């Protein structure tokens, strides 16, 4: 490669992770193009220092209009909360087109730890058997096999949280008295910033599977106990969660030892460090709610 040429990176998906990854790559001197589905998304991402194209990545025409070759392709697009058909299009068809049109590019797929279907609370590593509980999980597993067959990298990412995205905390704030779920179940999470750092490391890793998760799987009860202590609110009660789950409900502890042994350093080793900025806003929200309630009580 010409040492004067910038390495070119294509990021499929400009959402919560993709936008942040593209910005970080750009700041490091890479020439970055981001692919998004809609014209609206394209306009939102314009002006951030990277190029943006839009279209349906499940169609060959999307890939054929890309300009030139890319050193690496990050596939971090989501299904937009869709079902199996949406998964097939974005994870199978888009992956197949990426491999066909850009065969010399290193392909890095963002998969999910949901492909591990264990329900016994055991530790799982990249060597553990996968047993997806749902059709969408099975599609992810199939996409992984495609990427690995092409000497790509698979990142099995745990539940992502970070600025503006704290699903479990938001659930507590919206329904502080009652939480759906098994309090003994382990949840596995990772901060968005650490996902991005793992993705950057993946540019130099051997083709393989790598778990992207923080150091501390935590039981749901322990997680909410800590949150309530930090926020100064009563502990919730837990009730059975009967809502449909697109990727199934598991009970396992996902190990990150493989990736850490290769140099991955977590900025947020656990949810305790990662949630601190969000807790500041949560405390303000609770205080404002209490002030309004006290004011209304005084007017009665």
N, C-alpha and C positions, 0 to 999 in steps of 0.2 A: 504494500500500500504506500502511496505517495505520502511521506511524512508531513507534507504541507497541507494535505487534505483533511478536513474535519471528518471524524467518523459520523456516519449518518444513521439515525435511529428512527424507526417508525413505532409509534405507540397507538395501538388500536384500543380506543376507549378513552374519552376525556372526562370521565366522571370523578368521583371522590378521590380515587387513587391515581388514575391516569393523568389528570391535570397536574397534580402535585409532582408526579414522576417526571412529566415533561418539563415542568419548570426547573426541577433539580438538574436534569440532564442538560438543559439549555445553559444553566448557570455554570456547569462544568465544561462548557465549550463544545458540546455535541451539536450537530445540526439535526434538529428534531422536527418531525412531522407527526401530527396527531390526526387520527381518523375517528370521526363521529358520525352518528346516524342521521341527525337532522340539521337543517339549515339554521335553526334556532341555536343549537349547540355550537355550531361553527361560529356564529356571531358572538356568542358569549365568550369563546376562547380566543378570539382575535385580539391582537395587540399585546400578547404575553411573551413575545420573543421567539415563538415557534410557528411553523406553518400549520394550517388546519385544512383538512379536506372532509367532505361529508358524502355519505351514501350508504348503501346497504352492503356490509362486508360479507354477507352470504352470497352475493352476486359477483361473478367474475369481472364484470365491468368496473366495479369499484377498485379492484386491485390492478387492473390493466391500465388505469389512468394515472397510477402513481408514477412519479418522475424519477427514473433511474433506480439503481440498486441501493440496498440498505445493509449496513453491517449487522444490525440486529433488529428484531421485531418483538415488541412486548405485546402480548395479547392479554389485556386487562379489561376488555369490554364486558359488560354485564348483560343479562337477559332482559333487563328492564322489568323485573318482577314477573316475567312470563313463565309459562309452563313448559312441558317437554318439547313442544314444537319450536318455541323460541330458543330453547337450549340447543336443539339440533342445529338451528340456523347459525347461531353465533359461535357455538363451540365446535361443531363438526364441520359445517360447510365453510365457515370463515377460516378455520384452521387449514382445511384442505386447500383452499385457494391461496392462502399465504404460502404454503409449502410449494405449490405448483408455480406460482408467479415469481416468488422470491426464494428459489431453492438454495442459494448460497448464504442466505441470512441466518444468523443464529435466532431460533425461535424460542421465546421464553413465555410459557403459558402460566397464567394465574389460575390455579385450580383451587380446591377447597379441602379442608380437613374433614368435610362431611363425607368424603369417600370412605373414611374409616367408620364402619357401622357398629363398633363395639359398644356394648351397653352394660359392661360389668365394672366400670371404673378403672380398668387396667391402663397401664402406660402403653402407648403405641409409638413406634418409630417408623421410619421409611421402609423398613423391612417387614413390618406387620402386614397381615393379609388385609386387603380392602374388601369391604362388603357393603356397598351403598344400599341404603334402605329404600330409596325412592328411584323412580325412573330418571329424574334429573341428575341424581348422583351417578347413576349408571352411564349416563351420557358424558358426564365429566370424566369418568374413568376411561371411556372409549377415546375421548379427546386426548387424555394423557398418553395413551398407548400410541396414538398417531404421532404426537410430538416426540416421544422417546424413540420411536422407530426412525425418525428423521434426525436423530442426534441433537435434539433440543433439550431444554431444561424445563422441568415442571416445579412450580412453587405451590405447595399445598398450604394455603393461607387460612389461618383461623379467623374468628369473628373480628372484624376490623372496627376500631373505634378511634375517636380523635375529635378535633375541633368541629363542633356542629353535628356530631354523630355519636351519640351515647345512648344506644337503644335501651339498655337495662336501667340506666339512671333516669332516662325520660319516663320509663314505665313506672318507676317509683314516684316521681314527681306528679304524674298524672293520676295515679291510684295508690296513694301511700298506705292505705289500710290493708290492701290485699294484692298479692302477687301470684300470677299463674305460673305453675311449674313445680317440679319435684325439688324440694330444698336440698336434697342430698346429691343431686346431679352435678357433675363437674362441667364447668364452662371453660373454653379455651379462647383467649383473645390476643390481639396484638394491636399496637398503636400504628396509625397510618404512617407516621414518620419512620418507624422501624420496618414497615413493609417496603417503603421506598429504598431504605438502605440495603435491604436484602435483595431487592431488584437490581440495584447497582452492582452488588457483589456478583450476582448471577451472570453478568457480562463476562466474567472471568472463570466461572466454575465449569467443571466437567459436566457433560450431559448426564443428568440423573434427576432424581426426585429429592426435594428439600422441603422440610416442614418449616413454615414461617409462623412462629407463635412465641409468646413471651415466656418468661421463666416459671410462671406460677399459675397452673390450672387451679381453679378455685371452685369450691362448692357454692351453689346458689345461695344457700343460707348464710355462709360466711361473707359472701360478697355484699349482700344486702345488710347484714349486721354491721359491717364496717361503714357502709354508706350512711346508714341511719345514725351511727355514732358521730360521724363527721358533720352531719347536717343537724344534729340535735332533735331528731324526730323519733316517734315511737317505732318499734320494730313491727313489720307487717306480718300478717298471717299468710300462709301459702295455701293455694287451692289447686286442684287438678287442672292441667292445661289441655283443654279439648279443642283448641284451635288447630286447623290443618297446618302442617309444616311441610314446606316444599322440599326440604332436604332431609327430613326425618329428625327424630330426637335421639341423641346418643348420650352415652355416659362413659367418657374416657378421658385420659390425660395424655396430651400430645407432647412428645419430646422434641426439643430444638437442639439437642446435643450435636447432631451432625453438622448443622450450619454454623453453630458457634465454634466448633473445632476448626472450621475453615476461615475463621476471622470475623464472623458477624458479631458486632457489638450492639447491644440493645441500649437505646437511650432511656427507654421506659421498661425496666425489667418486669414490672407487674402493673396491674391496674391502679395500685395506690399512687404510684408516681405519675402515671399517665392521666389520671382523672383530676388532678389537683386544679388545673385552670378551669375545668368545667364546674368543679365544686364551688368555686368563687361565685360564679353566675347562679348556681343552684341555690346557694345560701341567700343571695339577693332576692331571688324569686320567692323563696319561702318567706322571707322577711316582709316583702311587699304584700304577699297574700295575707299574712297575719295582720299587717297594719290595716288593710282594707276591711278584714273581718272585725277587728276591734272598733274601727270607725263606724261600721254599719251597726254593730251592737250598741254603740253609744247613741246612735240616732233613733233607736227603737224605744 
